[in-house]
């Protein structure tokens, strides 16, 4: 495994990759010595471009580890355009299921934050949850210029 760290306006992210794809991208409190490869370097570059408003679409191979259902949810999240949001219920309906709480659970297990945009999924009444914290979710939504129909 290869890994690299990147400082962003919301904290330090750890990027983890194997030989083929990014397998993890998450906030971390610890920053250790990096052992990068071309994929982690490219992900770091694209992540910084995102935070500086120069990138709206990530063009990096991802391979998240999860259950079949979680992977279906994460694939659906990749379809949500930059600056747009969906509700958990809308994602559930797109997958022909009524289990919108299961959608929330799958979002909470997303191992590749930001690139797989679970921050774009909201509850019908507000932000919902976010594994990195609601302040990070709100920051990302504002960065993307998402229209929020509630007062955060």
C-alpha positions in Angstrom: 0.0 0.0 0.0 1.0 3.6 -0.7 0.0 6.6 1.2 0.3 10.4 1.3 -1.0 13.3 3.3 -2.5 16.5 2.2 -3.3 19.6 4.2 -6.7 21.2 3.3 -8.8 24.0 4.7 -10.8 21.4 6.7 -7.8 19.3 8.0 -5.3 16.7 6.9 -6.4 13.9 4.6 -4.7 10.6 4.3 -4.7 9.2 0.8 -4.2 5.4 0.5 -3.7 3.5 -2.8 -2.7 0.2 -4.1 -1.1 -0.4 -7.5 -4.5 0.2 -9.3 -6.6 2.7 -7.5 -7.3 4.9 -4.5 -8.8 2.8 -1.7 -9.1 5.3 1.0 -9.3 9.1 1.5 -10.2 10.4 4.9 -9.4 13.0 7.5 -6.8 12.0 10.0 -5.4 13.6 13.1 -2.0 12.0 12.6 0.5 12.8 9.9 3.3 10.3 9.4 6.0 9.9 6.8 4.5 9.4 3.3 5.1 6.5 1.0 3.5 7.8 -2.2 3.0 6.4 -5.7 1.7 8.1 -8.8 -1.9 7.6 -7.8 -1.5 9.2 -4.4 0.4 12.1 -6.0 -2.4 12.6 -8.6 -5.1 12.3 -6.0 -3.3 14.9 -3.8 -3.0 17.3 -6.8 -6.7 16.9 -7.7 -7.9 17.3 -4.1 -6.0 20.6 -3.8 -7.4 21.7 -7.2 -10.9 20.9 -5.8 -10.3 23.0 -2.6 -9.0 25.9 -4.6 -12.1 25.9 -6.9 -10.2 24.6 -10.0 -11.7 21.1 -10.2 -15.3 20.0 -10.2 -14.8 16.4 -11.4 -12.2 13.9 -10.0 -10.5 11.9 -12.7 -8.8 9.2 -10.6 -9.5 5.5 -10.3 -11.1 4.5 -7.1 -11.8 1.1 -5.6 -13.6 1.3 -2.4 -13.9 -1.7 -0.2 -17.4 -2.5 1.0 -20.4 -4.7 0.7 -22.2 -5.1 -2.7 -25.0 -2.7 -1.4 -22.5 -0.1 -0.2 -20.7 -0.2 -3.6 -24.1 0.3 -5.4 -24.8 3.4 -3.2 -21.3 4.8 -3.8 -21.7 4.3 -7.5 -24.9 6.3 -7.4 -23.3 9.1 -5.4 -20.7 9.5 -8.2 -23.6 10.5 -10.4 -24.5 13.6 -8.3 -23.0 16.6 -10.0 -20.8 19.2 -8.4 -22.8 21.8 -6.5 -26.0 19.6 -6.5 -27.5 17.6 -3.7 -29.8 14.7 -3.3 -31.7 13.4 -0.3 -31.2 9.9 1.2 -34.7 9.1 0.0 -33.9 10.2 -3.6 -30.8 8.1 -3.7 -32.8 5.1 -2.3 -35.4 5.6 -5.1 -32.7 5.8 -7.7 -31.6 2.3 -6.5 -35.2 1.0 -6.4 -35.3 0.6 -2.6 -37.3 2.2 0.2 -34.3 1.8 2.6 -33.2 5.4 2.8 -31.8 4.8 6.3 -29.6 2.1 4.7 -28.4 4.7 2.2 -27.3 6.9 5.2 -25.5 3.9 6.7 -23.7 3.3 3.4 -22.7 7.0 3.2 -21.3 6.8 6.7 -19.0 3.9 5.6 -17.7 5.7 2.5 -13.9 5.1 2.6 -13.1 7.7 -0.1 -14.5 11.0 1.1 -15.0 13.9 -1.3 -14.2 11.9 -4.4 -17.2 9.8 -3.7 -19.4 12.7 -2.7 -21.4 11.5 0.2 -21.4 15.1 1.4 -23.9 15.9 -1.3 -26.5 13.7 0.3 -28.9 15.4 2.7 -31.8 14.5 4.9 -35.2 16.0 3.9 -35.0 18.3 6.9 -31.3 19.4 6.9 -27.7 18.3 6.6 -28.2 14.8 7.9 -24.9 13.2 9.0 -21.3 13.1 7.9 -18.5 10.9 9.2 -16.0 13.8 9.0 -18.4 16.1 10.9 -21.2 18.4 9.9 -18.9 21.4 9.8 -16.8 19.7 7.1 -20.0 18.7 5.2 -21.3 22.3 5.3 -17.9 23.7 4.2 -17.8 21.3 1.2 -21.4 22.2 0.2 -20.7 25.9 0.4 -17.4 25.5 -1.5 -19.4 23.8 -4.3 -22.1 26.5 -4.2 -24.8 24.0 -3.4 -28.3 25.5 -2.8 -29.5 24.6 0.7 -33.2 24.9 1.3 -32.8 25.2 5.0 -30.8 27.3 7.4 -27.8 25.4 8.7 
